[in-house]
Amino acid sequence: MINRDGPVRAARSAPWGSPLLGPVDEKSTARRVRVQLLLTIPLLIANLIGITMVVVLAGFVLPGPTVFTQELLLVNSVFTPLCAALALAVGTAWGTLAGVRSMGWATDPEHVPTPAEQQVTVSAPRWMVLQQALLWTLTLTVLTVVYGVLEPALIPKVVLAIGAAAIVVCANSYLIIEFALRPVTARVLAADPHRRRGIGVFGRTMLSWFVGVGVPVALTMTVAVWALADPAVSKARLAVCMLSFGGSALVFGLILMGQVVAATVAPIKGVRQALRRVENGDLDAEIALYDGTELGELQSGFNTMVHGLRERAMIEDLFGKHVGHDVAMAAIASQPVLGGTETEAAALFIDIIGSTTMAATLPAPEIVGILNRFFDIVVDEVERHGGLLNKFEGDAALAVFGTPAPLDDLAGSALSCGRAIQRRLRDASDLDAGIGVAAGRVVAGNVGTHNRYEFTVIGDAVNEAARLCELSKQHDERLLTSATTLAAAADSESAQWVLGETVTLRGRLKPTQIALPKVTESVDERVGALRGPLRKDIPGGAGGID
């Protein structure tokens, strides 16, 4: 059994691809705090890891003179930590706090971001990373100068250690910032779905490769050249370098690749879950558009597709209500053309009794209410018996059975439907209508012009049903059919009817033997009641059909 609620709950609890980003209905203040924490804490951790990486590389891995000397004690214990702390403080205040403050408009759920606000948001990951790169570059410059003055041989070691750490931290920070700002980016893309400023899936992948593979390999090659140029570099030191760089490639490569894969899979997973909802019939499925890369185009395309499906379903539903579901589906499945085909069908014509008096004595809203209740019964029974409500004609209606959807027993279905409508109208004391049923050869097809036509059924059976409908108004049964129609029905249905008098209906040359449904009184009594008021020629038409 398919669990339809699972994808819906997942989409609501993680609308931006991760539960860490909160639910979609989270309060604006709480969301701002969440975004601030997701920016500040991971970026601080990334920079602390970078600082640790500098200490390990410069102090224990890279060849050259040691940095742990008496002359460098003050620099190592005071100046360098002070520079690192100052850089962290400036980066936090200038980068994350000021960055989130510049996107303060996102705290107002009703606010539509202006083009300037959109530009600030989509470019936030780049300029926040550039801020970090600038701080690392300043730190690299200052420490290189300080250590170079005290010990010039330390310059290569300081440059390589700080430079490698800076690249790793900046690359990791870009992915962290993109992740944390997804809720805000979603607001921007909702206002302008075509605004794309991310580095793309290819860019993310290459960034992961550069940091996880390129930097360690470049350091390895640099140390190898260093060892060839400096005989003082021992095999042990070279081995330590190789092992360290290989380990960093494994660790940092895994971390960055995991971030890239998660950022790539999250939008695809959201689309997949939404597709399952659409497959289960939920056309209200919609994806939060939060990715600024090609995957954002995928999200936007899905939303556009579902919007089109909703419009199509609405048009089909409206079309089906106007012309009938079967006719609508046939028109959608094929190219409709003017003209028709001859086929066997049954027609049921029904007309309210006393509609002229009702229109003259009742207010219009009350008349509309009566008609709606009347047609509710008619449409419900016609559809339940496999027929098509072909048209409404004021206070009358025409239903057909056997076209466009075929029926095994079209005459029996029409007769059964007439009896069902008769029973329900009797239960509604204020509704009374005559019903006529006839079956035979008809022409069914599209009638009109090339730019405006409708499906209709024309033939002797339709006219006969209309005449029988008018005749039925003179009798308590309110339902008549012909012996020919009765003979075409299955035995189970024809057993529910009894034959009556033979009459000549207006506009017809041949006489028609009447049949009426069985009732609780004896057959002879009901046939006698029918024969009494019948005339050999019935004047008048039914519901305007001549």
N, C-alpha and C positions, 0 to 999 in steps of 0.2 A: 504494500500500500504506500502511495506517495505521500510524504509529509509536506503539505503545502505551506504550513505555518513556519517551518524551519527557515527557509530563505527569507521570509518576511521579517522574522525576528532578527536574523543576522543582519539584514540591511538596516533595520532601525537601530540596532545596538552598535553597529560599526559602519555608519554611512560613508565614512571617508577611508575605509579600508583597514582600520585598526581600532580595537576597543579603547586603546590609550587616548584616542582623540575625542572620546565621549559620544553621547547620543545626539541625535539631531535636534531634540527638543530641549537641550541644556540651556540654562539661563545665560544671558550674554556675559554677565560678570564672572560667573564660574568658568565660562569658556575662555575668557581673557586670562584668568589666572592659570588655567590649564595650559594654554598656549605659552604663557610666560615661563612656566615651570619646564615644559617640554623643550623650550629653547635654551634656558639658562643652565639647567642641571646637566644635560648631555654635553653642551658645549664646554662647560667647566671641566667635566670629566675628560673630554677629548683633549683639552689643553693641558690638563695635569698629566695625562698619558704622554703627551708630546714632551713635556718638561722631563718626565722620567726617562723618556727615550734619549733625550739630550745627555742626561747624566750618565746613563749606561754606555752610550756610544763614546762620549768624550772621556769618561773615566775608566772604562774597562774593556772596550772592544777595539776601537781604532788604534792603529800603531802610532808611535811618536812618544815624546816625553810625557810623563804623567802630569796631571793637573793638581794632584794632591801633594803640594809642596808647602814649605813654611812661608815662602814668599807670596804664595797665592792664597794663604789661609783667610786673610781679610776679604779678598775678592770672592772666594768660594762661599764663605759663611755669611757675609753681609750684603755685598754689592749685587752679586748674581741673584740671590733670593729676593732682594728688594726689586730688582728689575722685573723678575717673573711675577711678583705680587702686583706691581704697578700695572704691568701689561694685562693681567687677569682682571684687575679692577676696572681699568679703562675699557677693556673689551666688553665686560659685562654691562657697564653703564652706557657706553657709546653704542655698542652693538645691539644687545638683546633688549634692554630697557627702552632705549630711544627708538629702536626698530618697532617694537610692539606699540609704543605710544603713537608713532606715526600712522599706525593702522587702527587708531581708536574708533574710527567710524564703524568698524565691524561689531562694536558692542550694541549698536542700534539695529535690531532685526528688520526694521522697516526701511532703513536707509539704503538707497541705491547708490553705489560708489560712482563718483565722477570719473572722467577719463584720467585726471591727475592722480586720484586715489588708486585707480586701477594700475596705473603705471608704477606707482610706488610699491604696490603689493607684489606684482609679478616680477619686479626687479630686485625685491628684497633679498633673496638668497645670494645673488651675485654681489650686491654691495656690502652685505654683511660679511661675506667671505673675503672680499677685498679689504675690509677693515681689519680682519684678523691677519691677512697676509701683510698688511702695512705694519701692524704691531710686531709681528714676528720679524719682519725685515729690519725695523728699527732696533729690536733687541739683538738681532744678528750683527748689525753694524756696531752698536755700542760695545757688545761683549768682544767682538773681534778686535776692536781698537784697544780695549782695556787689556785683554790677554796678550795681544800682539806687542804692546808696549813692554809688558812685564816678561814675556817669553815668546819671541817671534816664531819659534818652532811649533807653537801651539795653534797658529792661525789655520792651517789646513784641517786640523782636527776639529776646531770650533766651527768652522764654516760647514764642513760636511755634516757634523752632528746636528747643528741647528737647522741647516737647510733641509735635510732629510725629514726632520721632525715637523718642520713648517709645512712641507708638502703633504705629509700624511694628515696633519691636523686640519688643514684647509679643505682637502678633498672630503674628509669625513664630515666636516662641518657643513659643507654644501648639502649633503644628503640628509643630515639631521634637520637643517633649516627647512628644506623642501617638505620633509615629513611633518614637522610641527606646524607649518603654515597651511596645511591642506584645508582646514575649515575656512580660513580667510580667502585662500585662492578659490575655493568653491563659490564664495559670494561674488568674486570678480568674474569668474567664468559664467555664472548664472546671469550676470548683467550683460556680458559680451562673450558668447561662446567661442568666437573666432579669435580671441586674444590668446596667443601661444608664445611664451617666451622662455620655456624650459630648454635645457641642453639636449633633450631628446633621449630616447632609449639608447641609441648608439653612443651618444656622449656620456651617459652614465656608465655604460659598459667599458668604454675606453678609459674613463676616469678610474674605474675599479682596477683595470689592468695596469694602468700607469703607476698607481700607488702600491698595489699589491704585488706587482711583478717588476715593473720598470724601475722603480726607485731602488729596491734591494739589489737587482741585477746591476744597475748602474753603480751602486756603492761597491759591489763585489768587484766589478771591473776596475774601478778606481783604486781600490786597495791592492788589486793584483799588479796594476801598473806601478803603484807606490812601492810594493815589495820588490819589483824588478829594478826600480831606480835606487832603492835604498837597501843595501845589503844588511843593514842593522835590523831589518824586520825579520824576526825569527819565524820558523815554520810553525811553532806553537801559536804565535800571535796571528799568523795568517789563517791557521785552522780555526782559531776563536772567531775571527772575522767571518769566515765562510759559514760557520755554524750559526752565528748570530744573525747574519743577513738571510740565510735560508730559513731560520725560524721565524724571523719577522715577515718574510714573504708568505709563509704558511699562515701565520696568525692574522696579520693585517689584511692579507688577500682574502682570507675566509670571512673576516668581519665585513669588509667592504663589498665583497661579492654577495654576502647575505643581505646587506642593505639594498643593493641594486636589484637583486632577485625579488625581494619583498616589495620594493617600489614598483616593479614591473608586474608582479603577479596580482597585487591587490586590485587594480582596475579590471584586469581580466576576470578575476574571481567574482567581482561585483557584477560584471556583465553576464557571466555564466549563471549566477543565482537569479538575476532578473529574467534571463531567458527561460529558466525553469518556471518562473511565475507566469510568464506569457504562455508557455506551453500548457500550463494548467488552467488557462483561461482568464488570468488576471491581467487585464489590459491597463490597469492603473499603475503597473510597475514603472518606476522611474529611478534613474541612477543619479546620485550626487556627482556633479562634474567638478572634479578637484585636481585632475592631473593636467599639467601644462605641456605635455609631450604628445607624441602621436597617439598614445593611449587615451588621452583626452578626446581626440577625434573619434576614437572608438566609442567612448562613453556618450559623446554628443550624437554620434550616428545612431546609437541604440535608442536614445530618447526621441530622436526624430522619427525613427522607424515605428516606435510604439505610438507616437502621436498620430502618425498616418494610419496605423491599425485601429486606433480609437475612432478616428474620423470615418474610416471605412465601415466599422461596426455600427456606428451611429447612422450612417447613410443606409446601410443594409436594413437596419431595424426600421428606420423611417420609411424606406422604400417598401419593405414588407408590410408595414401597417397600411400603406396606401393601396397596394395592388395584391397583397397576399404573399406569404412567405415562399410558396412554391413558384409562383410567377417571378418573384424577385430573384430567387436562386437560379432559375432557368435563364433569366435575362443576363445575370452576372456571368454565368458559366458559358454562354454562347453569345454570338452577335445577333441581337434581335432584328428581324426584318418585317416589313409590312406584309400582310397576307395571312392566310390561315390554312389549316388542314382539316379534312373531314374525319370525324372520329365518333365513337359511341360515348355518350355522356348522359348524366341525369341532372335535371334542373329542379331546384326547390325555390319557389317564389313565396314570399311572406309579406303581408301588408296589414298594418294596424287598422282595426275597425273603429270608426268614429273619429278619425283624425281631424276632419273638418270642424266638427263640433268642439273638439278639444282645443283646436287653435283659436276658436272664436271665444272661448270661455275661460281659458287658463292663461296666466302670464307666461311670457316667453321663457324665462329661466326654468319654470316648472315643466314646461313642455320639453325643453332640452334634457332635463333630468329624467323624465319618463322615457324619452327616446334612447338615452344612454343605457338605462337599465334594460330596456327591451333589446337593444343590439348586443348588450353584454351576454344575454342568454343565447341569442342567435349565433353569435360568433363562437362562443364557447362550445356549443353543440356541433356546429358545422366543422370546426377544427378537430373535435374529439372523434368525429366519424370520418375523418380523412377528406373532407371537402374543402372547397375554396370559396370564401365569401367574395364573389366577383365584383359586386358593386352595391352601394347604398343609393337608394332613390327616394330621398325625402323620408317618408315614414315606411318605406318598403325596402326589401333587400332581395338580391338574387344570389343563390349559391349553386355551384356546379360540383359534380362528383365524377371523377374519371379523367379529368383533364385540368391542368397539365400533368398532374401526378396520377398514374394509372391505379385503379382499384380492382380487386378480384371480383367483387360484387357491387358494382357502382349503383345499380338500382336499389339493392337491399340497403346499402349504406344511406342513400338519400331518404328512403322510406323510414328507416330506423331513426334517422336524424329528425325527420318531421314529427314522429311520435314523441321523441324526447323533448323537443321544443314545445309541443302541445301540452305535455304534462307540466313542464315548468311554468308555462304561461298561466295555466289554471291555478297554480299555487300563488301566483302574483295576482291578486284580485283586481288591480287597476290596469292590468295589461290584457288585451284581447286582440287577436289577429287571425286572419285567414291564411291557410297554408295550402299550396298546391304543389304536387310532385309529379314529374313526368320524365321518361327516359326515351332515348332514340338517337338518331344520327344528327350531329350538329357540326358546325364549322367553328373551330376555335383558333384564334390567332390575334395578331396585332392589327388594329383598325385606327386610322387617323392619317396624319401626314408624316413626312420623314423626320420632322423635328418635334412632333408632339403626337403620341399615339398611346393607346392603352390596350391591354389584353381583354378580350371579350368573347362571348359565346353566342352564336346566332344559329337559329334553327327551329324546326317545328316543335321540338320538345320544350324549348324555352317558352314559346307562345302558348303551348298547351298548359304548362305549369302556371302561367299567368292567368289563363281563363279558369282553371280549376281553383286557383286561389280566390278569385272573385266569387265563384260559385260557393265556395266553402263558408263564406261569411253568412250565408242564409241558414246554416245548420249548426246545431250544438257541437258537433265534432270539430268544426273549424279546420278540418284536414281532409283533403280528398286527393285521390290519385286515379289512374286509369287502369283498366284490366290489362292493357298491353304492358304497362310498367310493372304491374304485379307479376305478370308471367315471366318477366326478365329477372326478377329477384330470386334469391335462394329460397328454398322451401321453408327454412326456419323463419324467415321474415314474412313471406307471403301468408303463412299460417296465422299471422296477427291481423289479417285484413279480411273483409267480407265484401263481395260484389254487390253492386246496387243497380240502379236504373241506367238505361242508355239514353244519352242526350246528344244534341248537336251543338257544340260550342260555337260562339260567334267567330266568324272568319274561317271556319273549317267546313269542308264538304262532307266528310265522313262522320258518322255518329261515334260517340265515345261512351264506353261503358264505365260508369263510375265505380270506384271502390273506396271504402272508408274503414278506419281502424275498428277492431272489435271493442265492445264496451261491456259493462257488467250486465246490462239488460239482455234479453234474448235477441238472437240475430233477427228474427222475423219482425219484432217490434222496432228495431233500429232501421231495418230496411224499409218498413212501412213509413217510418217517420221521415226517411230520406225521400221516398217516392212521392209523398204528398205534395211538397212545395216545388218539386222539380218541374221545369217546363222543357219542351222539346228544343227550344232555341233560347240561349242565354244571352241577353244583350249586355253591352258594357264591356270595358276592359279592366285590367288590373294594374294598379301602380303606374299607369301611364304607358304601358307597353301595348301597342296596337298590332 
